[in-house]
């Protein structure tokens, strides 16, 4: 175990072998799937989030709008 992490478009995730899964039924394959960053899934979720944010109109703080746009760019959207 170590404190290693991998950077993804959505932030940092534990690197392979960084989490102690001893005593659990979590296989390395299941853990990898749980930590997977699928750009298509995330872009779809960001579309939903963008629609929600749209309900706030000009009251939505600019940093939130900027963070949403930056995340979309990192995901290739």
PyMOL CGO cylinders between C-alpha atoms (Angstrom):
from pymol import cmd
from pymol.cgo import CYLINDER

trace = [
    CYLINDER, 0.00, 0.00, 0.00, 1.07, 3.54, -0.66, 0.3, 1, 1, 1, 1, 1, 1,
    CYLINDER, 1.07, 3.54, -0.66, -0.33, 7.02, -0.97, 0.3, 1, 1, 1, 1, 1, 1,
    CYLINDER, -0.33, 7.02, -0.97, 0.05, 6.98, -4.74, 0.3, 1, 1, 1, 1, 1, 1,
    CYLINDER, 0.05, 6.98, -4.74, -2.66, 8.42, -6.96, 0.3, 1, 1, 1, 1, 1, 1,
    CYLINDER, -2.66, 8.42, -6.96, -3.35, 8.82, -10.66, 0.3, 1, 1, 1, 1, 1, 1,
    CYLINDER, -3.35, 8.82, -10.66, -4.64, 12.05, -12.16, 0.3, 1, 1, 1, 1, 1, 1,
    CYLINDER, -4.64, 12.05, -12.16, -7.79, 11.82, -14.28, 0.3, 1, 1, 1, 1, 1, 1,
    CYLINDER, -7.79, 11.82, -14.28, -9.89, 14.52, -15.98, 0.3, 1, 1, 1, 1, 1, 1,
    CYLINDER, -9.89, 14.52, -15.98, -12.16, 14.53, -12.92, 0.3, 1, 1, 1, 1, 1, 1,
    CYLINDER, -12.16, 14.53, -12.92, -9.41, 14.62, -10.29, 0.3, 1, 1, 1, 1, 1, 1,
    CYLINDER, -9.41, 14.62, -10.29, -7.11, 12.23, -8.48, 0.3, 1, 1, 1, 1, 1, 1,
    CYLINDER, -7.11, 12.23, -8.48, -7.95, 8.57, -7.86, 0.3, 1, 1, 1, 1, 1, 1,
    CYLINDER, -7.95, 8.57, -7.86, -6.03, 5.94, -5.89, 0.3, 1, 1, 1, 1, 1, 1,
    CYLINDER, -6.03, 5.94, -5.89, -3.36, 4.22, -7.99, 0.3, 1, 1, 1, 1, 1, 1,
    CYLINDER, -3.36, 4.22, -7.99, -3.42, 0.47, -8.49, 0.3, 1, 1, 1, 1, 1, 1,
    CYLINDER, -3.42, 0.47, -8.49, -2.33, -1.15, -5.23, 0.3, 1, 1, 1, 1, 1, 1,
    CYLINDER, -2.33, -1.15, -5.23, -2.77, 2.04, -3.19, 0.3, 1, 1, 1, 1, 1, 1,
    CYLINDER, -2.77, 2.04, -3.19, -5.89, 0.85, -1.37, 0.3, 1, 1, 1, 1, 1, 1,
    CYLINDER, -5.89, 0.85, -1.37, -5.88, -1.95, 1.16, 0.3, 1, 1, 1, 1, 1, 1,
    CYLINDER, -5.88, -1.95, 1.16, -8.73, -4.22, 0.21, 0.3, 1, 1, 1, 1, 1, 1,
    CYLINDER, -8.73, -4.22, 0.21, -7.68, -7.06, 2.51, 0.3, 1, 1, 1, 1, 1, 1,
    CYLINDER, -7.68, -7.06, 2.51, -10.66, -8.63, 4.23, 0.3, 1, 1, 1, 1, 1, 1,
    CYLINDER, -10.66, -8.63, 4.23, -13.08, -7.48, 1.53, 0.3, 1, 1, 1, 1, 1, 1,
    CYLINDER, -13.08, -7.48, 1.53, -14.50, -9.21, -1.50, 0.3, 1, 1, 1, 1, 1, 1,
    CYLINDER, -14.50, -9.21, -1.50, -13.26, -6.40, -3.76, 0.3, 1, 1, 1, 1, 1, 1,
    CYLINDER, -13.26, -6.40, -3.76, -11.10, -7.86, -6.50, 0.3, 1, 1, 1, 1, 1, 1,
    CYLINDER, -11.10, -7.86, -6.50, -8.57, -5.69, -8.35, 0.3, 1, 1, 1, 1, 1, 1,
    CYLINDER, -8.57, -5.69, -8.35, -10.82, -5.86, -11.42, 0.3, 1, 1, 1, 1, 1, 1,
    CYLINDER, -10.82, -5.86, -11.42, -13.89, -4.67, -9.47, 0.3, 1, 1, 1, 1, 1, 1,
    CYLINDER, -13.89, -4.67, -9.47, -11.91, -1.86, -7.89, 0.3, 1, 1, 1, 1, 1, 1,
    CYLINDER, -11.91, -1.86, -7.89, -10.54, -0.77, -11.27, 0.3, 1, 1, 1, 1, 1, 1,
    CYLINDER, -10.54, -0.77, -11.27, -14.09, -0.69, -12.65, 0.3, 1, 1, 1, 1, 1, 1,
    CYLINDER, -14.09, -0.69, -12.65, -15.33, 1.36, -9.69, 0.3, 1, 1, 1, 1, 1, 1,
    CYLINDER, -15.33, 1.36, -9.69, -12.53, 3.91, -10.16, 0.3, 1, 1, 1, 1, 1, 1,
    CYLINDER, -12.53, 3.91, -10.16, -12.76, 4.02, -13.95, 0.3, 1, 1, 1, 1, 1, 1,
    CYLINDER, -12.76, 4.02, -13.95, -13.22, 7.46, -15.52, 0.3, 1, 1, 1, 1, 1, 1,
    CYLINDER, -13.22, 7.46, -15.52, -15.37, 7.02, -18.63, 0.3, 1, 1, 1, 1, 1, 1,
    CYLINDER, -15.37, 7.02, -18.63, -15.41, 10.32, -20.53, 0.3, 1, 1, 1, 1, 1, 1,
    CYLINDER, -15.41, 10.32, -20.53, -18.72, 9.58, -22.26, 0.3, 1, 1, 1, 1, 1, 1,
    CYLINDER, -18.72, 9.58, -22.26, -20.47, 8.84, -18.97, 0.3, 1, 1, 1, 1, 1, 1,
    CYLINDER, -20.47, 8.84, -18.97, -19.01, 11.93, -17.34, 0.3, 1, 1, 1, 1, 1, 1,
    CYLINDER, -19.01, 11.93, -17.34, -19.90, 14.18, -20.28, 0.3, 1, 1, 1, 1, 1, 1,
    CYLINDER, -19.90, 14.18, -20.28, -23.50, 12.94, -20.14, 0.3, 1, 1, 1, 1, 1, 1,
    CYLINDER, -23.50, 12.94, -20.14, -23.61, 13.63, -16.40, 0.3, 1, 1, 1, 1, 1, 1,
    CYLINDER, -23.61, 13.63, -16.40, -22.15, 17.09, -16.97, 0.3, 1, 1, 1, 1, 1, 1,
    CYLINDER, -22.15, 17.09, -16.97, -24.87, 17.79, -19.54, 0.3, 1, 1, 1, 1, 1, 1,
    CYLINDER, -24.87, 17.79, -19.54, -27.47, 16.97, -16.88, 0.3, 1, 1, 1, 1, 1, 1,
    CYLINDER, -27.47, 16.97, -16.88, -25.65, 19.13, -14.38, 0.3, 1, 1, 1, 1, 1, 1,
    CYLINDER, -25.65, 19.13, -14.38, -25.47, 21.98, -16.90, 0.3, 1, 1, 1, 1, 1, 1,
    CYLINDER, -25.47, 21.98, -16.90, -29.24, 21.80, -17.37, 0.3, 1, 1, 1, 1, 1, 1,
    CYLINDER, -29.24, 21.80, -17.37, -29.72, 21.98, -13.61, 0.3, 1, 1, 1, 1, 1, 1,
    CYLINDER, -29.72, 21.98, -13.61, -27.33, 24.91, -13.33, 0.3, 1, 1, 1, 1, 1, 1,
    CYLINDER, -27.33, 24.91, -13.33, -29.23, 26.64, -16.14, 0.3, 1, 1, 1, 1, 1, 1,
    CYLINDER, -29.23, 26.64, -16.14, -32.21, 26.93, -13.81, 0.3, 1, 1, 1, 1, 1, 1,
    CYLINDER, -32.21, 26.93, -13.81, -30.23, 29.46, -11.76, 0.3, 1, 1, 1, 1, 1, 1,
    CYLINDER, -30.23, 29.46, -11.76, -29.68, 31.76, -14.71, 0.3, 1, 1, 1, 1, 1, 1,
    CYLINDER, -29.68, 31.76, -14.71, -27.42, 34.74, -14.00, 0.3, 1, 1, 1, 1, 1, 1,
    CYLINDER, -27.42, 34.74, -14.00, -27.51, 34.01, -10.24, 0.3, 1, 1, 1, 1, 1, 1,
    CYLINDER, -27.51, 34.01, -10.24, -25.17, 31.02, -10.72, 0.3, 1, 1, 1, 1, 1, 1,
    CYLINDER, -25.17, 31.02, -10.72, -21.72, 31.99, -9.45, 0.3, 1, 1, 1, 1, 1, 1,
    CYLINDER, -21.72, 31.99, -9.45, -19.20, 32.34, -12.28, 0.3, 1, 1, 1, 1, 1, 1,
    CYLINDER, -19.20, 32.34, -12.28, -16.66, 29.95, -10.66, 0.3, 1, 1, 1, 1, 1, 1,
    CYLINDER, -16.66, 29.95, -10.66, -19.22, 27.13, -10.94, 0.3, 1, 1, 1, 1, 1, 1,
    CYLINDER, -19.22, 27.13, -10.94, -19.77, 27.86, -14.63, 0.3, 1, 1, 1, 1, 1, 1,
    CYLINDER, -19.77, 27.86, -14.63, -16.02, 27.98, -15.18, 0.3, 1, 1, 1, 1, 1, 1,
    CYLINDER, -16.02, 27.98, -15.18, -15.43, 24.70, -13.33, 0.3, 1, 1, 1, 1, 1, 1,
    CYLINDER, -15.43, 24.70, -13.33, -18.11, 22.95, -15.40, 0.3, 1, 1, 1, 1, 1, 1,
    CYLINDER, -18.11, 22.95, -15.40, -16.58, 24.22, -18.65, 0.3, 1, 1, 1, 1, 1, 1,
    CYLINDER, -16.58, 24.22, -18.65, -13.04, 23.26, -17.56, 0.3, 1, 1, 1, 1, 1, 1,
    CYLINDER, -13.04, 23.26, -17.56, -14.14, 19.75, -16.65, 0.3, 1, 1, 1, 1, 1, 1,
    CYLINDER, -14.14, 19.75, -16.65, -15.86, 19.35, -20.02, 0.3, 1, 1, 1, 1, 1, 1,
    CYLINDER, -15.86, 19.35, -20.02, -12.64, 20.46, -21.78, 0.3, 1, 1, 1, 1, 1, 1,
    CYLINDER, -12.64, 20.46, -21.78, -10.52, 17.99, -19.79, 0.3, 1, 1, 1, 1, 1, 1,
    CYLINDER, -10.52, 17.99, -19.79, -12.92, 15.21, -20.81, 0.3, 1, 1, 1, 1, 1, 1,
    CYLINDER, -12.92, 15.21, -20.81, -12.68, 16.20, -24.46, 0.3, 1, 1, 1, 1, 1, 1,
    CYLINDER, -12.68, 16.20, -24.46, -16.17, 17.66, -24.68, 0.3, 1, 1, 1, 1, 1, 1,
]
cmd.load_cgo(trace, "trace")
